[in-house]
């Protein structure tokens, strides 16, 4: 996996049915190299559509910018580069997935990066002693997923104070709440802490983008830009930071 994905901005856009009923990406007006460029407008075209073995259940558009000579993938709402699961379940156009309450409930977290936390909250430890279950459901894997999720929502114990505060601001959640949750011990308590933060997030359909911003703040991936096709603007969160790294305390 290339390390550049942790610093390179990526673009999130809606996928909507085209005239043939196939999901097609809303083409943005600029590419990830437009910042600090010469000022020349981006000239974008879809080069091809890429089918992934994991992740979104539809092909992703790969776009080429003729101005900057760079290709990039357009990600559907909730997905980050190289992630098999979204941060939240949502429809390809960004609306909450059918049947989900849109409040961070367990249904909305099924098959997401927070599934391990949901199971931990319920006391469902993944397999420790048998090889009957697939590797992605083993205890060691659950631990890694819990650590990833804890950093994403700002409750990991080793997060730098500045990173925790930035995540709290991005989620509109009290920094004090995140600090208190960072003190918990045990996999079940950690699952409860992660799920509690998710239930506190407000913002409707924009919550998935907020969590992508938090993943950037925690050093998991580059800055997520969101293309708004109705306003024809590229949205960049005011909480996006420069630099790389995992935001751990020294």
C-alpha positions in Angstrom: 0.0 0.0 0.0 1.6 3.3 -1.0 2.3 5.7 1.9 1.4 8.7 -0.2 -2.3 8.0 0.4 -1.8 9.4 3.9 -1.0 12.9 2.6 -2.6 13.1 -0.8 -6.1 14.8 -0.8 -8.9 12.6 -2.3 -12.3 13.6 -3.6 -15.6 12.3 -2.4 -18.6 12.7 -4.7 -22.1 11.4 -5.3 -22.8 8.4 -7.5 -26.2 8.6 -9.2 -27.9 6.5 -11.8 -27.2 7.5 -15.4 -29.5 7.1 -18.5 -28.7 3.4 -18.5 -29.4 2.9 -14.9 -25.7 2.4 -14.0 -24.2 4.4 -11.1 -22.1 7.2 -12.4 -20.0 9.7 -10.5 -20.8 13.4 -10.4 -17.7 14.8 -12.1 -16.0 17.5 -10.0 -14.7 20.8 -11.3 -11.2 20.4 -10.1 -8.6 17.8 -9.2 -6.5 17.3 -6.1 -3.6 19.2 -7.6 -5.6 22.4 -8.1 -4.4 24.0 -4.8 -1.2 25.9 -5.3 -1.2 25.2 -9.0 -0.6 27.7 -11.8 -4.1 29.0 -11.8 -5.0 27.2 -15.0 -8.4 25.5 -14.9 -8.6 21.7 -14.5 -9.7 19.8 -17.6 -11.2 16.5 -16.3 -12.4 13.4 -18.1 -13.3 10.0 -16.9 -10.6 7.6 -18.0 -12.2 4.3 -16.9 -14.2 2.6 -14.2 -12.5 0.4 -11.7 -14.1 -2.6 -10.1 -12.8 -3.3 -6.5 -12.8 -6.7 -4.9 -13.8 -5.1 -1.6 -15.5 -1.9 -0.7 -18.2 -0.2 -2.8 -20.5 -2.6 -4.6 -20.2 -0.5 -7.8 -17.3 0.5 -10.1 -15.4 3.6 -9.1 -14.6 6.3 -11.7 -11.0 7.0 -12.4 -10.5 10.6 -13.7 -7.6 12.2 -15.5 -6.8 15.9 -15.3 -5.3 17.0 -18.6 -4.0 20.2 -17.1 -2.0 18.6 -14.3 -1.4 15.2 -15.9 -2.6 13.2 -12.9 -5.2 10.5 -12.5 -7.2 10.0 -9.4 -10.2 8.0 -8.1 -13.6 9.4 -7.1 -14.8 7.9 -3.9 -18.4 7.5 -2.9 -19.6 9.1 0.4 -18.1 7.5 3.5 -15.1 5.8 1.8 -11.4 6.6 2.0 -8.6 5.3 -0.2 -7.7 1.6 0.3 -10.4 1.1 2.9 -12.6 -2.0 2.6 -15.4 -0.6 4.7 -17.0 2.9 4.9 -17.1 5.0 8.1 -20.9 4.9 7.9 -23.4 3.2 5.7 -25.0 5.5 3.2 -26.5 5.5 -0.2 -24.1 6.2 -3.2 -25.5 9.7 -3.4 -24.7 10.4 0.2 -28.1 10.0 1.8 -28.4 7.7 4.8 -28.8 4.0 3.8 -32.4 2.9 3.6 -33.7 1.6 7.0 -31.0 3.4 9.0 -31.9 6.0 11.6 -29.1 8.3 10.7 -28.1 8.7 14.4 -25.1 6.5 14.6 -27.2 3.5 15.7 -25.9 -0.1 15.4 -27.8 -0.6 12.1 -25.9 2.2 10.4 -22.6 0.8 11.7 -23.0 -2.7 10.3 -20.2 -3.6 7.8 -18.4 -0.4 8.6 -15.0 0.4 10.3 -17.0 0.5 13.5 -18.4 -3.0 13.4 -15.8 -4.3 15.8 -16.8 -1.6 18.3 -20.5 -2.5 18.0 -19.6 -6.1 18.8 -17.3 -5.1 21.7 -20.1 -2.9 23.2 -22.4 -5.9 23.2 -19.7 -8.2 24.7 -19.2 -10.1 21.5 -15.5 -11.0 21.4 -14.2 -12.3 18.1 -12.8 -15.8 17.9 -9.6 -16.5 19.9 -9.1 -20.3 19.9 -10.5 -21.7 16.7 -9.7 -21.4 13.0 -13.3 -22.1 12.0 -14.0 -18.4 11.6 -12.4 -16.3 8.8 -9.3 -14.3 9.8 -11.2 -11.0 9.7 -13.2 -12.1 12.7 -10.3 -13.1 15.0 -9.7 -11.5 18.4 -6.4 -9.9 17.2 -8.2 -8.3 14.3 -11.0 -7.0 16.5 -8.3 -5.3 18.7 -6.7 -3.6 15.6 -10.1 -2.5 14.4 -10.9 -1.1 17.9 -7.7 0.8 18.0 -8.3 2.2 14.5 -11.9 3.3 15.4 -10.8 4.8 18.7 -8.3 7.0 17.0 -10.9 8.0 14.4 -13.3 9.4 17.0 -10.7 10.8 19.3 -10.8 8.4 22.3 -7.5 6.6 21.8 -5.4 7.0 24.9 -2.2 8.0 23.1 -3.7 10.7 20.9 -1.9 14.1 21.1 -4.0 16.7 22.9 -4.1 19.0 19.8 -5.4 16.1 17.6 -8.1 15.2 20.2 -9.2 18.8 20.3 -9.4 19.1 16.6 -11.4 15.9 16.3 -13.8 17.1 19.0 -14.3 20.3 17.0 -14.8 18.5 13.7 -17.5 16.3 15.3 -19.0 19.1 17.5 -18.5 16.8 20.6 -17.1 18.0 23.9 -13.3 17.5 24.3 -14.0 16.6 27.9 -16.1 13.7 26.8 -13.3 12.4 24.5 -10.8 12.8 27.3 -13.0 10.8 29.8 -13.5 8.1 27.2 -9.8 7.9 26.6 -9.3 6.6 30.2 -11.4 3.5 29.8 -9.9 0.0 30.0 -11.0 -3.2 28.4 -12.4 -4.0 25.0 -16.1 -3.8 26.0 -15.6 -0.4 27.7 -13.7 0.9 24.6 -16.5 -0.3 22.3 -19.1 1.5 24.5 -16.9 4.7 24.4 -16.6 4.6 20.6 -20.3 4.0 20.1 -21.2 6.8 22.6 -19.2 9.3 20.5 -20.9 8.2 17.3 -24.3 8.7 18.8 -23.4 12.2 19.8 -22.6 13.3 16.3 -25.1 15.6 14.6 -25.2 16.8 11.0 -27.5 14.3 9.2 -26.1 13.1 5.9 -22.8 15.1 6.4 -21.7 12.9 9.4 -19.8 10.5 7.1 -17.8 13.4 5.7 -17.1 14.6 9.3 -15.7 11.2 10.2 -13.5 11.2 7.0 -12.1 14.5 8.2 -11.4 13.0 11.6 -9.5 10.1 9.9 -7.3 12.7 8.2 -6.7 14.5 11.5 -5.7 11.2 13.1 -3.2 10.5 10.3 -5.1 7.6 8.6 -5.5 9.2 5.2 -5.2 12.4 3.2 -7.6 15.4 3.3 -11.1 14.5 2.1 -12.6 17.0 -0.3 -16.3 16.8 -1.0 -17.7 17.8 -4.4 -21.1 19.5 -4.1 -22.7 19.1 -7.6 -25.7 21.3 -6.8 -23.5 24.4 -6.0 -20.6 23.3 -8.2 -18.1 23.9 -5.5 -15.4 21.8 -3.8 -15.9 21.7 0.0 -12.8 21.6 2.2 -13.3 21.3 5.9 -11.8 24.1 8.0 -10.4 21.4 10.2 -8.1 19.9 7.6 -4.5 20.0 8.6 -1.1 19.8 6.9 1.6 17.2 7.5 1.3 13.6 8.2 1.7 11.2 11.1 -0.6 9.5 13.5 -1.1 12.2 16.0 0.3 10.2 18.9 1.4 11.9 22.1 5.2 12.2 22.3 
